[in-house]
Amino acid sequence: MVIPAGTPDPVPHRIALDRAEIQIDASQLRRTARFTDGSIRAIAMNWADVKRIVAFRRDVLTNAVVSVAVTDKANVVVLDEQMNGWPTLIESLPTHVALATTFAEWLNESAHEPLSAHWTILFRA
């Protein structure tokens, strides 16, 4: 494609996450993400297929955000404390998987290392 001379440079269109929702039931974990361009991406994982759950902190702008990455054989879904449904997810994790370390224990330990991501495997199949 040729852009005619004198045409201003196109403004890059940045697509960002607008909001996300976590839903869980007895058989599945679902995350629905809505983006600033109006697109929606949903992903579902069966609890029986979850291979690993890792807790960590990541820097988002100037704040540390508590997160978990849930992995099955085909996907990695990152969920965080800013998403709708986060408290229900954290409370129900032990119901769906046998945690090696509870989320509360991890959170307590990670508080002693404020500048660290403090990656911890909570569950591994």
Residue pairs with C-beta under 8 A, 6 or more apart in sequence:
13 37
14 36
15 35
15 36
15 37
15 39
16 35
16 36
17 33
17 34
17 35
17 36
18 34
18 35
18 36
19 33
19 34
19 83
19 84
20 31
20 32
20 33
20 34
20 79
20 83
20 84
21 31
21 32
21 83
21 84
21 85
22 29
22 30
22 31
22 79
22 83
22 84
22 85
22 86
22 88
22 89
23 29
23 30
23 31
23 32
23 85
24 30
24 85
24 88
24 89
24 92
24 96
26 47
27 46
27 47
27 48
28 44
28 45
28 46
28 47
29 44
29 45
29 47
29 50
29 70
29 77
29 89
29 96
30 42
30 43
30 44
30 45
31 42
31 43
31 77
31 79
31 83
32 40
32 41
32 42
33 40
33 41
33 42
34 40
35 41
43 75
43 77
45 70
45 72
45 75
45 77
46 72
47 96
47 97
49 72
49 73
50 70
50 71
50 72
50 96
50 97
50 123
50 125
51 71
51 72
51 73
51 124
51 125
52 69
52 70
52 71
52 121
52 123
52 124
52 125
53 68
53 69
53 70
53 71
53 93
53 97
53 99
53 121
53 122
53 123
54 68
54 69
54 71
54 119
54 120
54 121
54 122
55 66
55 67
55 68
55 103
55 106
55 107
55 110
55 118
55 119
55 120
55 122
56 67
56 68
56 69
56 117
56 118
56 119
56 120
57 64
57 65
57 66
57 67
57 110
57 116
57 117
57 118
58 64
58 65
58 67
58 80
58 117
59 65
60 82
64 114
65 80
65 81
65 82
66 80
66 81
66 107
67 78
67 79
67 80
67 81
68 78
68 79
68 80
68 89
68 103
68 122
69 76
69 77
69 78
69 79
70 76
70 77
70 79
71 77
79 86
79 89
80 86
90 103
93 99
93 103
93 122
93 123
94 102
97 122
97 123
98 123
99 122
99 123
100 121
100 122
100 123
100 124
101 120
101 121
101 122
102 122
103 122
106 118
106 120
106 122
109 118
109 120
110 116
110 118
110 120
